[in-house]
């Protein structure tokens, strides 16, 4: 007998609804290094490459914005130049 994969699809979403840096949601369908995250703002949608990924932290960069996501706490740290913000986001995960 062979084991079936326990997870074929994963959709990990962080809803921030914050005006800081114009980030509304961050969505991951794949969380490996080199995969893309979808950054949804108010009227915009951009992709950002995942630079590092572990079970607890994902870092990514979009243009001049660095983003560090604490996957356990759901906090998103955003940095652009000297501007820095910590967003309290709600995390949801859908797997199939």
Backbone torsions as a table, in degrees:
resi	resn	phi	psi	omega
1	UNK	NA	142.2	176.4
2	UNK	-112.1	149.7	-179.0
3	UNK	-84.2	139.1	175.3
4	UNK	-83.0	146.3	176.9
5	UNK	-62.9	138.2	-177.4
6	UNK	-77.2	-20.3	-176.1
7	UNK	-141.2	114.7	178.6
8	UNK	-100.3	-25.1	-177.7
9	UNK	-142.6	138.1	179.1
10	UNK	-138.1	133.1	178.5
11	UNK	-128.7	106.5	-177.7
12	UNK	-109.4	122.2	-174.2
13	UNK	-128.9	138.4	175.9
14	UNK	-117.3	113.7	178.2
15	UNK	-96.9	115.2	-174.2
16	UNK	-103.9	-34.5	179.7
17	UNK	42.6	49.2	-178.9
18	UNK	-121.3	144.5	176.2
19	UNK	-75.9	-16.0	-177.7
20	UNK	-63.3	121.1	178.1
21	UNK	62.3	9.4	176.5
22	UNK	68.8	25.5	-178.4
23	UNK	-97.6	122.7	178.0
24	UNK	-102.0	-46.9	-179.0
25	UNK	-143.3	151.9	171.8
26	UNK	-127.3	126.6	-175.4
27	UNK	-123.7	132.9	175.4
28	UNK	-120.6	126.5	169.6
29	UNK	-100.7	-30.0	173.2
30	UNK	-131.3	141.8	-173.8
31	UNK	-119.1	22.0	178.0
32	UNK	-84.8	158.5	176.3
33	UNK	-60.4	131.4	-178.2
34	UNK	95.2	-18.2	175.3
35	UNK	-72.1	168.7	-176.5
36	UNK	-108.6	141.2	172.2
37	UNK	-104.2	147.8	177.1
38	UNK	-102.7	120.8	179.0
39	UNK	-104.5	116.1	-178.9
40	UNK	-107.0	125.6	177.6
41	UNK	-112.0	-164.2	-180.0
42	UNK	-87.7	95.4	-178.2
43	UNK	89.3	3.5	179.5
44	UNK	-132.5	158.2	174.7
45	UNK	-147.3	122.8	-178.2
46	UNK	-132.9	159.3	175.4
47	UNK	-106.0	146.7	178.0
48	UNK	-136.4	136.2	-179.8
49	UNK	-77.6	137.3	176.5
50	UNK	-77.2	123.3	-178.2
51	UNK	-92.2	-41.1	175.7
52	UNK	-138.8	151.7	-178.9
53	UNK	-152.5	130.8	173.4
54	UNK	-141.0	-178.6	178.9
55	UNK	-66.0	-23.2	-175.2
56	UNK	-109.9	-22.5	-175.1
57	UNK	-142.0	139.6	170.9
58	UNK	-125.7	133.4	173.3
59	UNK	-118.4	143.2	-179.7
60	UNK	-147.8	166.0	180.0
61	UNK	-140.1	135.2	178.8
62	UNK	-129.5	113.2	-176.4
63	UNK	52.7	-116.3	-178.9
64	UNK	-102.3	16.7	-178.6
65	UNK	-110.0	124.4	174.4
66	UNK	-97.6	136.1	-177.0
67	UNK	-128.6	129.4	177.2
68	UNK	-124.3	122.2	-175.5
69	UNK	-111.8	123.7	173.8
70	UNK	-87.5	105.2	-174.1
71	UNK	-69.3	-23.3	179.3
72	UNK	-80.3	-47.0	-176.1
73	UNK	-88.6	-20.5	-177.9
74	UNK	81.6	10.4	178.8
75	UNK	-85.8	144.9	179.8
76	UNK	-121.8	120.4	178.0
77	UNK	-100.6	124.9	-175.4
78	UNK	-121.4	134.1	-179.3
79	UNK	-135.7	128.9	172.9
80	UNK	-132.6	109.5	-177.1
81	UNK	60.1	-121.1	179.5
82	UNK	-94.0	-3.6	179.3
83	UNK	-87.7	136.4	-174.5
84	UNK	-141.7	137.8	176.9
85	UNK	-144.1	148.1	172.8
86	UNK	-114.2	119.6	-178.2
87	UNK	-101.5	133.7	174.2
88	UNK	-90.5	109.5	-174.7
89	UNK	-115.2	153.5	174.0
90	UNK	-97.1	133.9	-176.2
91	UNK	-102.9	136.1	172.2
92	UNK	-133.6	143.2	-179.4
93	UNK	-129.9	129.2	175.6
94	UNK	-119.3	126.0	178.3
95	UNK	-127.0	154.9	179.3
96	UNK	-144.1	NA	NA
